[in-house]
């Protein structure tokens, strides 16, 4: 064996170690924290010293970051859903996995909405705020069950992409994916193209994700400069309720389910999923975070074929923060402002809307459609939405972080119960810098399963 061949195997790992050591000097999570701190300081400076140009700059920086995320949303959702459905052909008992995934989406949503209702009843967030019905403003657009059901089917194939109607994009992608499954080998050229386009979009989106620390400065800074602490104080109880409710679900319910249902170490889950959770907190977009969520879910031991279905599905339908905790608390808050008494049937309706209508949030920033859907179902004034719009960005950070954690949680639970979870990978998952995501996607090509390989799911009681 020559000297070159003897040293070659060791040289590549040494180079990789050096690469990670350099990036670990200032890891991604530290960059995010630095962005948060700097954003708060600049926002306070812009507001206290009335520095208009600084406020404008912060708004533009944050706006450009969000716009870049949204730019990839429409094609990313379409190809992610299409590819995820066709990937199910590689999984034995795919229908069982899909149904169990949906079941656990519903179970966790019911738990989350129950917590939101309970906190609202205990704290009375609308009492003593000083807000009146006159402070509300009816939104330009609203959600209703008729709009929700009839709006699923698009009138053409272009408008959903130009108007960013994610629900209609999901519908078209699902139809295309099912049709591809039915065509079999004839659809292989389209599926190869779809996979290539999806990889391209994820790579481009990753470049945007790397800008998250800068985007954080703009988003947080403008929020402080524009809203100020005086406005936040009027919504202090409501804001605290949303954060406490999300925290109970995120750090209480989820760990309990992991320990008792999945029978795995909850701490390991947060170590592995933290890069996605922190990015969701900053970006306020489940879809924008989706590539990272899928990667960390795979690193937690969920089979790639199943994760590629469950995560995109969850990014558009699984919203414990935006579609469960938040609308429950918001309905109670608005009812108290408008002096409307809610009964047991109203709380049951809130739970029903949270479970069935969560797809209306569609993984985008904000939950206005879901809120108007809840209010219209309860018969509450839609002007109440205007009361919450000013504070929404502050609330949306914690809501989205909870959403994304749930989107990673359910595949872990289902995989563990169906005995397809790689426990060695789960127990070795760590809160490494998100830089590992990009390296993993480039290096992970070698460990992608053969197209003919099936993930066996044993039939259990």
ZABA-284977 format. One record per residue (C-alpha): residue number from 1; x, y, z. Coordinates in Angstrom, 3 decimals, always signed. Example, Ala and Ser with C-alpha at 12.3 -4.5 7.8 and 13.67 -1.06 7.14 Angstrom:
// residues 2
+-----+----------+----------+----------+
|   n |        X |        Y |        Z |
+-----+----------+----------+----------+
|   1 |  +12.300 |   -4.500 |   +7.800 |
|   2 |  +13.670 |   -1.060 |   +7.140 |
+-----+----------+----------+----------+
***
This chain:
// residues 461
+-----+----------+----------+----------+
|   n |        X |        Y |        Z |
+-----+----------+----------+----------+
|   1 |   +0.000 |   +0.000 |   +0.000 |
|   2 |   +1.446 |   +3.373 |   -0.985 |
|   3 |   +1.946 |   +6.271 |   +1.373 |
|   4 |   -0.738 |   +8.250 |   -0.392 |
|   5 |   -3.308 |   +5.483 |   -0.104 |
|   6 |   -2.406 |   +4.921 |   +3.521 |
|   7 |   -2.964 |   +8.514 |   +4.514 |
|   8 |   -5.924 |   +9.281 |   +2.263 |
|   9 |   -8.604 |   +7.753 |   +4.514 |
|  10 |   -7.462 |   +9.851 |   +7.471 |
|  11 |   -7.032 |  +13.132 |   +5.622 |
|  12 |  -10.711 |  +13.625 |   +4.741 |
|  13 |  -12.006 |  +13.111 |   +8.290 |
|  14 |   -9.310 |  +15.450 |   +9.611 |
|  15 |  -10.430 |  +18.129 |   +7.146 |
|  16 |  -14.049 |  +17.641 |   +8.187 |
|  17 |  -13.171 |  +17.925 |  +11.879 |
|  18 |  -11.362 |  +21.194 |  +11.227 |
|  19 |  -14.397 |  +22.520 |   +9.356 |
|  20 |  -16.755 |  +21.798 |  +12.218 |
|  21 |  -14.317 |  +23.127 |  +14.824 |
|  22 |  -14.188 |  +26.485 |  +13.057 |
|  23 |  -17.982 |  +26.761 |  +12.807 |
|  24 |  -18.402 |  +25.706 |  +16.441 |
|  25 |  -16.519 |  +28.800 |  +17.578 |
|  26 |  -19.689 |  +30.769 |  +16.933 |
|  27 |  -22.472 |  +28.183 |  +16.419 |
|  28 |  -25.744 |  +28.959 |  +14.742 |
|  29 |  -27.776 |  +29.085 |  +17.949 |
|  30 |  -25.320 |  +31.634 |  +19.359 |
|  31 |  -25.697 |  +33.723 |  +16.196 |
|  32 |  -29.482 |  +33.663 |  +16.678 |
|  33 |  -29.179 |  +34.730 |  +20.328 |
|  34 |  -26.791 |  +37.515 |  +19.340 |
|  35 |  -29.285 |  +38.636 |  +16.702 |
|  36 |  -32.081 |  +38.700 |  +19.296 |
|  37 |  -30.045 |  +40.778 |  +21.734 |
|  38 |  -28.816 |  +43.188 |  +19.055 |
|  39 |  -32.342 |  +43.505 |  +17.650 |
|  40 |  -33.778 |  +44.408 |  +21.052 |
|  41 |  -31.057 |  +47.005 |  +21.633 |
|  42 |  -31.447 |  +48.602 |  +18.196 |
|  43 |  -35.234 |  +48.552 |  +18.478 |
|  44 |  -35.099 |  +50.231 |  +21.870 |
|  45 |  -32.660 |  +52.816 |  +20.507 |
|  46 |  -34.836 |  +53.525 |  +17.474 |
|  47 |  -37.931 |  +54.019 |  +19.624 |
|  48 |  -36.469 |  +55.855 |  +22.620 |
|  49 |  -34.347 |  +58.228 |  +20.523 |
|  50 |  -36.891 |  +58.465 |  +17.690 |
|  51 |  -34.342 |  +57.393 |  +15.071 |
|  52 |  -36.635 |  +57.009 |  +12.066 |
|  53 |  -33.970 |  +55.807 |   +9.614 |
|  54 |  -32.957 |  +53.011 |  +11.998 |
|  55 |  -36.555 |  +51.867 |  +12.367 |
|  56 |  -36.977 |  +51.875 |   +8.581 |
|  57 |  -33.749 |  +49.935 |   +8.123 |
|  58 |  -34.812 |  +47.306 |  +10.662 |
|  59 |  -38.174 |  +46.959 |   +8.925 |
|  60 |  -36.538 |  +46.489 |   +5.528 |
|  61 |  -33.982 |  +43.970 |   +6.787 |
|  62 |  -36.657 |  +41.867 |   +8.488 |
|  63 |  -39.040 |  +42.239 |   +5.560 |
|  64 |  -36.475 |  +41.098 |   +3.011 |
|  65 |  -35.657 |  +38.026 |   +5.105 |
|  66 |  -39.329 |  +37.008 |   +5.375 |
|  67 |  -39.869 |  +37.731 |   +1.677 |
|  68 |  -36.959 |  +35.486 |   +0.753 |
|  69 |  -38.499 |  +32.700 |   +2.819 |
|  70 |  -41.878 |  +33.194 |   +1.184 |
|  71 |  -40.302 |  +33.223 |   -2.261 |
|  72 |  -39.609 |  +29.502 |   -2.023 |
|  73 |  -42.813 |  +28.537 |   -0.192 |
|  74 |  -45.107 |  +27.791 |   -3.159 |
|  75 |  -42.788 |  +25.528 |   -5.195 |
|  76 |  -41.293 |  +24.018 |   -2.033 |
|  77 |  -44.705 |  +22.954 |   -0.709 |
|  78 |  -45.789 |  +21.552 |   -4.075 |
|  79 |  -42.717 |  +19.417 |   -4.691 |
|  80 |  -42.304 |  +18.430 |   -1.028 |
|  81 |  -45.876 |  +17.103 |   -0.826 |
|  82 |  -45.653 |  +15.431 |   -4.245 |
|  83 |  -42.352 |  +13.725 |   -3.415 |
|  84 |  -43.477 |  +12.779 |   +0.105 |
|  85 |  -46.579 |  +11.009 |   -1.210 |
|  86 |  -44.638 |   +9.114 |   -3.865 |
|  87 |  -42.008 |   +8.158 |   -1.271 |
|  88 |  -44.685 |   +6.195 |   +0.534 |
|  89 |  -44.348 |   +3.541 |   -2.162 |
|  90 |  -41.034 |   +2.656 |   -0.497 |
|  91 |  -42.743 |   +1.997 |   +2.834 |
|  92 |  -44.637 |   -1.138 |   +3.778 |
|  93 |  -47.979 |   -0.461 |   +5.484 |
|  94 |  -47.867 |   +3.145 |   +4.283 |
|  95 |  -51.593 |   +3.617 |   +4.874 |
|  96 |  -51.151 |   +2.550 |   +8.482 |
|  97 |  -48.309 |   +5.018 |   +9.011 |
|  98 |  -50.289 |   +7.849 |   +7.418 |
|  99 |  -53.386 |   +7.138 |   +9.515 |
| 100 |  -51.368 |   +6.886 |  +12.744 |
| 101 |  -49.655 |  +10.167 |  +11.903 |
| 102 |  -52.988 |  +11.909 |  +11.401 |
| 103 |  -54.349 |  +10.358 |  +14.606 |
| 104 |  -51.474 |  +11.715 |  +16.687 |
| 105 |  -51.800 |  +15.104 |  +15.009 |
| 106 |  -55.388 |  +15.165 |  +16.277 |
| 107 |  -54.554 |  +13.886 |  +19.762 |
| 108 |  -51.844 |  +16.462 |  +20.393 |
| 109 |  -54.048 |  +19.231 |  +18.962 |
| 110 |  -56.859 |  +18.299 |  +21.371 |
| 111 |  -54.449 |  +18.390 |  +24.309 |
| 112 |  -53.086 |  +21.773 |  +23.206 |
| 113 |  -56.499 |  +23.376 |  +22.730 |
| 114 |  -57.644 |  +22.044 |  +26.127 |
| 115 |  -54.627 |  +23.692 |  +27.750 |
| 116 |  -55.355 |  +26.956 |  +25.936 |
| 117 |  -58.985 |  +26.967 |  +27.092 |
| 118 |  -58.008 |  +26.127 |  +30.671 |
| 119 |  -55.445 |  +28.940 |  +30.861 |
| 120 |  -57.943 |  +31.410 |  +29.383 |
| 121 |  -60.637 |  +30.498 |  +31.895 |
| 122 |  -58.219 |  +30.842 |  +34.810 |
| 123 |  -56.549 |  +34.125 |  +33.815 |
| 124 |  -59.366 |  +36.051 |  +32.033 |
| 125 |  -56.937 |  +37.691 |  +29.556 |
| 126 |  -59.489 |  +40.238 |  +28.275 |
| 127 |  -60.261 |  +41.694 |  +31.713 |
| 128 |  -58.640 |  +44.957 |  +32.784 |
| 129 |  -56.880 |  +45.647 |  +29.490 |
| 130 |  -58.486 |  +49.030 |  +28.892 |
| 131 |  -59.374 |  +47.891 |  +25.368 |
| 132 |  -62.886 |  +48.359 |  +24.027 |
| 133 |  -64.780 |  +47.071 |  +20.968 |
| 134 |  -64.024 |  +50.407 |  +19.279 |
| 135 |  -60.342 |  +49.512 |  +19.286 |
| 136 |  -61.042 |  +46.562 |  +16.994 |
| 137 |  -61.056 |  +46.665 |  +13.220 |
| 138 |  -62.684 |  +44.132 |  +10.945 |
| 139 |  -60.091 |  +42.348 |   +8.766 |
| 140 |  -60.181 |  +42.739 |   +4.999 |
| 141 |  -60.377 |  +38.977 |   +4.543 |
| 142 |  -61.812 |  +36.327 |   +6.807 |
| 143 |  -62.168 |  +32.585 |   +6.998 |
| 144 |  -65.412 |  +30.631 |   +6.989 |
| 145 |  -66.261 |  +26.957 |   +6.638 |
| 146 |  -67.716 |  +27.554 |   +3.189 |
| 147 |  -64.569 |  +29.382 |   +2.079 |
| 148 |  -62.413 |  +26.697 |   +3.674 |
| 149 |  -64.171 |  +23.772 |   +1.991 |
| 150 |  -64.762 |  +25.371 |   -1.414 |
| 151 |  -61.364 |  +27.058 |   -1.409 |
| 152 |  -59.469 |  +23.790 |   -1.363 |
| 153 |  -60.026 |  +23.223 |   -5.082 |
| 154 |  -58.329 |  +25.906 |   -7.239 |
| 155 |  -59.971 |  +27.461 |  -10.281 |
| 156 |  -56.703 |  +27.231 |  -12.225 |
| 157 |  -53.161 |  +25.968 |  -11.705 |
| 158 |  -51.451 |  +29.380 |  -11.705 |
| 159 |  -53.368 |  +31.490 |   -9.186 |
| 160 |  -52.521 |  +29.381 |   -6.095 |
| 161 |  -48.835 |  +30.001 |   -6.762 |
| 162 |  -49.171 |  +33.727 |   -7.480 |
| 163 |  -51.492 |  +34.349 |   -4.513 |
| 164 |  -49.648 |  +31.860 |   -2.282 |
| 165 |  -52.725 |  +29.820 |   -1.419 |
| 166 |  -50.891 |  +26.980 |   +0.283 |
| 167 |  -54.006 |  +24.877 |   +0.892 |
| 168 |  -54.756 |  +24.767 |   -2.842 |
| 169 |  -51.094 |  +24.028 |   -3.609 |
| 170 |  -51.246 |  +21.086 |   -1.189 |
| 171 |  -54.392 |  +19.837 |   -2.947 |
| 172 |  -52.762 |  +19.952 |   -6.389 |
| 173 |  -49.582 |  +18.308 |   -5.102 |
| 174 |  -51.586 |  +15.535 |   -3.447 |
| 175 |  -53.511 |  +14.874 |   -6.662 |
| 176 |  -50.280 |  +14.826 |   -8.675 |
| 177 |  -48.600 |  +12.515 |   -6.171 |
| 178 |  -51.479 |  +10.024 |   -6.133 |
| 179 |  -51.641 |  +10.095 |   -9.930 |
| 180 |  -47.893 |   +9.399 |  -10.099 |
| 181 |  -48.345 |   +6.400 |   -7.810 |
| 182 |  -51.053 |   +5.069 |  -10.087 |
| 183 |  -48.928 |   +5.516 |  -13.214 |
| 184 |  -46.037 |   +3.557 |  -11.748 |
| 185 |  -42.931 |   +3.361 |  -13.932 |
| 186 |  -44.360 |   +5.772 |  -16.496 |
| 187 |  -44.100 |   +8.552 |  -13.898 |
| 188 |  -40.444 |   +7.869 |  -13.041 |
| 189 |  -39.044 |  +10.716 |  -15.235 |
| 190 |  -41.382 |  +13.194 |  -13.520 |
| 191 |  -40.485 |  +11.867 |  -10.086 |
| 192 |  -36.745 |  +12.163 |  -10.783 |
| 193 |  -37.263 |  +15.741 |  -11.964 |
| 194 |  -39.392 |  +16.514 |   -8.903 |
| 195 |  -36.733 |  +15.162 |   -6.564 |
| 196 |  -34.056 |  +17.226 |   -8.298 |
| 197 |  -36.167 |  +20.397 |   -8.137 |
| 198 |  -36.907 |  +19.758 |   -4.454 |
| 199 |  -33.196 |  +19.374 |   -3.705 |
| 200 |  -32.488 |  +22.592 |   -5.594 |
| 201 |  -35.167 |  +24.492 |   -3.662 |
| 202 |  -33.928 |  +23.171 |   -0.334 |
| 203 |  -30.372 |  +24.186 |   -1.170 |
| 204 |  -31.490 |  +27.705 |   -2.139 |
| 205 |  -33.668 |  +27.951 |   +0.975 |
| 206 |  -30.723 |  +26.901 |   +3.091 |
| 207 |  -28.811 |  +29.932 |   +1.882 |
| 208 |  -31.716 |  +32.047 |   +3.119 |
| 209 |  -31.744 |  +30.196 |   +6.444 |
| 210 |  -28.094 |  +31.090 |   +6.952 |
| 211 |  -29.229 |  +34.733 |   +6.930 |
| 212 |  -31.530 |  +34.106 |   +9.905 |
| 213 |  -29.294 |  +35.906 |  +12.454 |
| 214 |  -29.411 |  +39.063 |  +10.309 |
| 215 |  -33.138 |  +38.646 |   +9.763 |
| 216 |  -33.560 |  +38.272 |  +13.521 |
| 217 |  -32.008 |  +41.682 |  +14.112 |
| 218 |  -34.486 |  +43.291 |  +11.714 |
| 219 |  -37.605 |  +41.404 |  +12.831 |
| 220 |  -37.095 |  +41.773 |  +16.579 |
| 221 |  -35.714 |  +45.299 |  +16.286 |
| 222 |  -38.661 |  +46.561 |  +14.248 |
| 223 |  -41.139 |  +44.853 |  +16.587 |
| 224 |  -39.695 |  +46.716 |  +19.566 |
| 225 |  -39.351 |  +50.001 |  +17.670 |
| 226 |  -42.867 |  +49.866 |  +16.220 |
| 227 |  -44.935 |  +48.370 |  +19.036 |
| 228 |  -42.981 |  +49.395 |  +22.110 |
| 229 |  -43.454 |  +48.093 |  +25.620 |
| 230 |  -46.495 |  +50.320 |  +26.227 |
| 231 |  -48.553 |  +48.447 |  +23.650 |
| 232 |  -47.293 |  +45.101 |  +24.887 |
| 233 |  -48.355 |  +46.007 |  +28.435 |
| 234 |  -52.005 |  +46.258 |  +27.334 |
| 235 |  -51.806 |  +42.668 |  +26.188 |
| 236 |  -49.560 |  +41.509 |  +29.033 |
| 237 |  -51.892 |  +38.797 |  +30.339 |
| 238 |  -52.822 |  +37.550 |  +26.879 |
| 239 |  -49.180 |  +37.509 |  +25.744 |
| 240 |  -48.137 |  +35.677 |  +28.899 |
| 241 |  -50.974 |  +33.194 |  +28.414 |
| 242 |  -49.864 |  +32.356 |  +24.860 |
| 243 |  -46.237 |  +31.920 |  +25.888 |
| 244 |  -47.112 |  +29.916 |  +28.999 |
| 245 |  -49.573 |  +27.730 |  +27.082 |
| 246 |  -47.026 |  +27.018 |  +24.361 |
| 247 |  -44.329 |  +26.366 |  +26.961 |
| 248 |  -46.554 |  +23.870 |  +28.793 |
| 249 |  -47.164 |  +21.987 |  +25.554 |
| 250 |  -43.572 |  +22.275 |  +24.345 |
| 251 |  -41.765 |  +21.446 |  +27.604 |
| 252 |  -44.494 |  +19.567 |  +29.481 |
| 253 |  -46.833 |  +17.655 |  +27.197 |
| 254 |  -44.314 |  +16.725 |  +24.521 |
| 255 |  -41.712 |  +15.326 |  +26.959 |
| 256 |  -44.466 |  +13.404 |  +28.764 |
| 257 |  -45.625 |  +11.811 |  +25.489 |
| 258 |  -42.060 |  +10.963 |  +24.537 |
| 259 |  -41.385 |   +9.321 |  +27.899 |
| 260 |  -44.672 |   +7.437 |  +28.281 |
| 261 |  -45.853 |   +6.726 |  +24.723 |
| 262 |  -42.650 |   +6.579 |  +22.689 |
| 263 |  -40.587 |   +5.460 |  +25.699 |
| 264 |  -37.556 |   +7.513 |  +24.705 |
| 265 |  -35.488 |  +10.162 |  +26.476 |
| 266 |  -37.184 |  +13.594 |  +26.021 |
| 267 |  -33.884 |  +15.427 |  +26.551 |
| 268 |  -32.445 |  +13.713 |  +23.480 |
| 269 |  -35.413 |  +14.909 |  +21.437 |
| 270 |  -34.728 |  +18.539 |  +22.268 |
| 271 |  -31.027 |  +18.083 |  +21.648 |
| 272 |  -31.759 |  +16.851 |  +18.151 |
| 273 |  -34.724 |  +19.080 |  +17.290 |
| 274 |  -33.427 |  +22.340 |  +18.747 |
| 275 |  -31.971 |  +23.726 |  +15.474 |
| 276 |  -35.427 |  +23.564 |  +13.873 |
| 277 |  -37.206 |  +24.964 |  +16.943 |
| 278 |  -34.910 |  +27.979 |  +17.219 |
| 279 |  -35.166 |  +28.733 |  +13.498 |
| 280 |  -38.959 |  +28.513 |  +13.688 |
| 281 |  -38.955 |  +31.010 |  +16.569 |
| 282 |  -37.093 |  +33.546 |  +14.451 |
| 283 |  -38.581 |  +32.948 |  +10.995 |
| 284 |  -42.206 |  +32.455 |  +12.158 |
| 285 |  -42.709 |  +30.048 |   +9.239 |
| 286 |  -43.276 |  +26.300 |   +9.536 |
| 287 |  -42.851 |  +25.864 |   +5.792 |
| 288 |  -39.674 |  +27.942 |   +5.735 |
| 289 |  -38.264 |  +25.766 |   +8.511 |
| 290 |  -39.434 |  +22.522 |   +6.882 |
| 291 |  -36.078 |  +21.411 |   +5.355 |
| 292 |  -34.371 |  +21.768 |   +8.739 |
| 293 |  -37.280 |  +20.056 |  +10.511 |
| 294 |  -37.057 |  +17.106 |   +8.149 |
| 295 |  -33.311 |  +16.838 |   +8.569 |
| 296 |  -33.405 |  +16.875 |  +12.389 |
| 297 |  -36.277 |  +14.376 |  +12.353 |
| 298 |  -34.144 |  +11.994 |  +10.306 |
| 299 |  -31.215 |  +12.574 |  +12.675 |
| 300 |  -33.543 |  +11.542 |  +15.518 |
| 301 |  -33.838 |   +8.107 |  +13.956 |
| 302 |  -37.042 |   +8.432 |  +11.934 |
| 303 |  -36.711 |   +6.554 |   +8.603 |
| 304 |  -36.021 |   +8.935 |   +5.741 |
| 305 |  -38.914 |   +7.629 |   +3.623 |
| 306 |  -41.424 |   +8.185 |   +6.416 |
| 307 |  -39.948 |  +11.524 |   +7.524 |
| 308 |  -40.164 |  +12.837 |   +3.960 |
| 309 |  -43.932 |  +12.283 |   +4.172 |
| 310 |  -44.721 |  +13.177 |   +7.790 |
| 311 |  -42.774 |  +16.447 |   +8.043 |
| 312 |  -44.148 |  +18.185 |   +4.898 |
| 313 |  -47.613 |  +16.925 |   +5.845 |
| 314 |  -47.173 |  +18.351 |   +9.332 |
| 315 |  -45.732 |  +21.655 |   +8.097 |
| 316 |  -49.061 |  +22.362 |   +6.379 |
| 317 |  -51.506 |  +20.824 |   +8.863 |
| 318 |  -49.887 |  +20.375 |  +12.301 |
| 319 |  -50.212 |  +23.654 |  +14.228 |
| 320 |  -50.509 |  +23.196 |  +18.005 |
| 321 |  -49.445 |  +26.798 |  +18.604 |
| 322 |  -51.260 |  +28.677 |  +15.826 |
| 323 |  -54.327 |  +26.458 |  +15.459 |
| 324 |  -54.950 |  +25.196 |  +18.999 |
| 325 |  -53.547 |  +27.252 |  +21.879 |
| 326 |  -53.761 |  +30.656 |  +20.199 |
| 327 |  -57.339 |  +30.588 |  +18.797 |
| 328 |  -58.649 |  +29.188 |  +22.086 |
| 329 |  -57.087 |  +32.007 |  +24.103 |
| 330 |  -57.934 |  +34.610 |  +21.448 |
| 331 |  -61.610 |  +33.591 |  +21.412 |
| 332 |  -61.824 |  +33.958 |  +25.197 |
| 333 |  -59.940 |  +37.277 |  +25.063 |
| 334 |  -62.191 |  +38.729 |  +22.351 |
| 335 |  -65.375 |  +37.426 |  +23.996 |
| 336 |  -64.439 |  +39.240 |  +27.205 |
| 337 |  -63.654 |  +42.487 |  +25.371 |
| 338 |  -67.024 |  +42.370 |  +23.579 |
| 339 |  -68.810 |  +41.123 |  +26.735 |
| 340 |  -69.995 |  +37.868 |  +25.168 |
| 341 |  -70.539 |  +34.850 |  +27.397 |
| 342 |  -69.143 |  +31.555 |  +26.096 |
| 343 |  -70.754 |  +28.262 |  +27.066 |
| 344 |  -69.608 |  +24.656 |  +27.088 |
| 345 |  -70.815 |  +24.183 |  +23.505 |
| 346 |  -68.632 |  +27.109 |  +22.429 |
| 347 |  -65.525 |  +25.540 |  +23.948 |
| 348 |  -66.365 |  +22.254 |  +22.211 |
| 349 |  -66.619 |  +24.193 |  +18.950 |
| 350 |  -63.204 |  +25.735 |  +19.575 |
| 351 |  -61.749 |  +22.245 |  +19.971 |
| 352 |  -63.508 |  +21.050 |  +16.819 |
| 353 |  -62.214 |  +23.958 |  +14.740 |
| 354 |  -58.692 |  +23.476 |  +16.087 |
| 355 |  -58.578 |  +19.834 |  +15.012 |
| 356 |  -60.398 |  +20.060 |  +11.681 |
| 357 |  -59.480 |  +23.545 |  +10.487 |
| 358 |  -55.776 |  +23.633 |  +11.313 |
| 359 |  -54.882 |  +23.216 |   +7.640 |
| 360 |  -56.191 |  +26.762 |   +7.125 |
| 361 |  -53.021 |  +28.128 |   +8.731 |
| 362 |  -51.017 |  +26.434 |   +5.943 |
| 363 |  -47.624 |  +26.823 |   +7.592 |
| 364 |  -47.282 |  +30.536 |   +6.818 |
| 365 |  -46.479 |  +33.356 |   +9.192 |
| 366 |  -49.496 |  +34.437 |  +11.171 |
| 367 |  -52.766 |  +32.672 |  +12.036 |
| 368 |  -55.331 |  +35.273 |  +10.977 |
| 369 |  -57.324 |  +32.880 |   +8.784 |
| 370 |  -57.545 |  +30.335 |  +11.587 |
| 371 |  -58.608 |  +33.011 |  +14.055 |
| 372 |  -61.338 |  +34.399 |  +11.789 |
| 373 |  -62.509 |  +30.830 |  +11.137 |
| 374 |  -62.828 |  +30.271 |  +14.887 |
| 375 |  -64.569 |  +33.583 |  +15.525 |
| 376 |  -67.051 |  +33.124 |  +12.686 |
| 377 |  -67.880 |  +29.618 |  +13.938 |
| 378 |  -68.547 |  +30.975 |  +17.442 |
| 379 |  -70.438 |  +34.016 |  +16.137 |
| 380 |  -67.971 |  +36.444 |  +17.724 |
| 381 |  -67.325 |  +39.857 |  +16.086 |
| 382 |  -64.538 |  +39.685 |  +13.509 |
| 383 |  -63.518 |  +43.177 |  +14.606 |
| 384 |  -61.795 |  +41.348 |  +17.441 |
| 385 |  -59.098 |  +40.263 |  +15.007 |
| 386 |  -57.978 |  +43.876 |  +14.740 |
| 387 |  -57.337 |  +43.914 |  +18.476 |
| 388 |  -54.711 |  +41.217 |  +18.103 |
| 389 |  -53.017 |  +42.162 |  +14.838 |
| 390 |  -50.653 |  +44.663 |  +16.456 |
| 391 |  -49.282 |  +42.111 |  +18.893 |
| 392 |  -49.341 |  +39.154 |  +16.497 |
| 393 |  -45.639 |  +39.079 |  +15.468 |
| 394 |  -44.569 |  +38.851 |  +19.112 |
| 395 |  -46.957 |  +35.943 |  +19.698 |
| 396 |  -46.188 |  +34.206 |  +16.427 |
| 397 |  -42.588 |  +33.443 |  +17.369 |
| 398 |  -43.530 |  +31.158 |  +20.249 |
| 399 |  -46.515 |  +29.723 |  +18.382 |
| 400 |  -44.390 |  +28.689 |  +15.404 |
| 401 |  -41.680 |  +27.177 |  +17.605 |
| 402 |  -44.377 |  +25.009 |  +19.202 |
| 403 |  -45.769 |  +24.092 |  +15.786 |
| 404 |  -42.414 |  +22.898 |  +14.495 |
| 405 |  -41.595 |  +20.949 |  +17.658 |
| 406 |  -44.887 |  +19.094 |  +17.234 |
| 407 |  -44.123 |  +18.424 |  +13.574 |
| 408 |  -40.913 |  +16.637 |  +14.625 |
| 409 |  -42.491 |  +14.998 |  +17.670 |
| 410 |  -45.271 |  +13.032 |  +15.972 |
| 411 |  -43.003 |  +11.155 |  +13.502 |
| 412 |  -40.804 |  +10.142 |  +16.447 |
| 413 |  -43.805 |   +8.868 |  +18.416 |
| 414 |  -45.269 |   +6.975 |  +15.450 |
| 415 |  -41.900 |   +5.492 |  +14.514 |
| 416 |  -41.282 |   +4.376 |  +18.094 |
| 417 |  -44.707 |   +2.757 |  +18.418 |
| 418 |  -44.383 |   +1.042 |  +15.042 |
| 419 |  -40.878 |   -0.164 |  +15.977 |
| 420 |  -39.105 |   +1.494 |  +13.037 |
| 421 |  -37.284 |   +4.170 |  +15.071 |
| 422 |  -33.489 |   +3.908 |  +15.030 |
| 423 |  -32.836 |   +4.198 |  +18.768 |
| 424 |  -29.065 |   +4.403 |  +18.308 |
| 425 |  -29.472 |   +7.436 |  +16.050 |
| 426 |  -32.017 |   +8.948 |  +18.451 |
| 427 |  -29.782 |   +8.552 |  +21.488 |
| 428 |  -26.790 |  +10.025 |  +19.650 |
| 429 |  -28.649 |  +13.075 |  +18.282 |
| 430 |  -27.186 |  +16.308 |  +19.554 |
| 431 |  -27.879 |  +20.001 |  +19.368 |
| 432 |  -25.081 |  +20.528 |  +16.882 |
| 433 |  -24.965 |  +23.737 |  +14.854 |
| 434 |  -27.438 |  +23.921 |  +12.026 |
| 435 |  -24.392 |  +24.020 |   +9.742 |
| 436 |  -24.425 |  +20.231 |  +10.090 |
| 437 |  -27.708 |  +20.212 |   +8.209 |
| 438 |  -26.079 |  +21.440 |   +5.019 |
| 439 |  -23.102 |  +19.115 |   +5.437 |
| 440 |  -25.469 |  +16.249 |   +6.163 |
| 441 |  -27.458 |  +16.827 |   +3.005 |
| 442 |  -24.283 |  +16.860 |   +0.922 |
| 443 |  -22.691 |  +13.876 |   +2.641 |
| 444 |  -25.909 |  +11.975 |   +3.201 |
| 445 |  -26.314 |  +10.938 |   -0.403 |
| 446 |  -24.334 |   +7.777 |   +0.293 |
| 447 |  -26.713 |   +6.556 |   +2.985 |
| 448 |  -29.928 |   +7.084 |   +1.038 |
| 449 |  -31.686 |   +3.760 |   +0.774 |
| 450 |  -32.034 |   +1.925 |   -2.489 |
| 451 |  -35.275 |   +2.771 |   -4.247 |
| 452 |  -36.473 |   -0.808 |   -3.995 |
| 453 |  -35.812 |   -1.125 |   -0.268 |
| 454 |  -38.889 |   -1.196 |   +1.934 |
| 455 |  -39.254 |   -0.005 |   +5.504 |
| 456 |  -41.023 |   -2.842 |   +7.256 |
| 457 |  -43.756 |   -1.848 |   +9.700 |
| 458 |  -44.842 |   -4.749 |  +11.892 |
| 459 |  -48.579 |   -5.099 |  +12.478 |
| 460 |  -49.257 |   -4.548 |  +16.151 |
| 461 |  -52.398 |   -4.511 |  +18.174 |
+-----+----------+----------+----------+
***
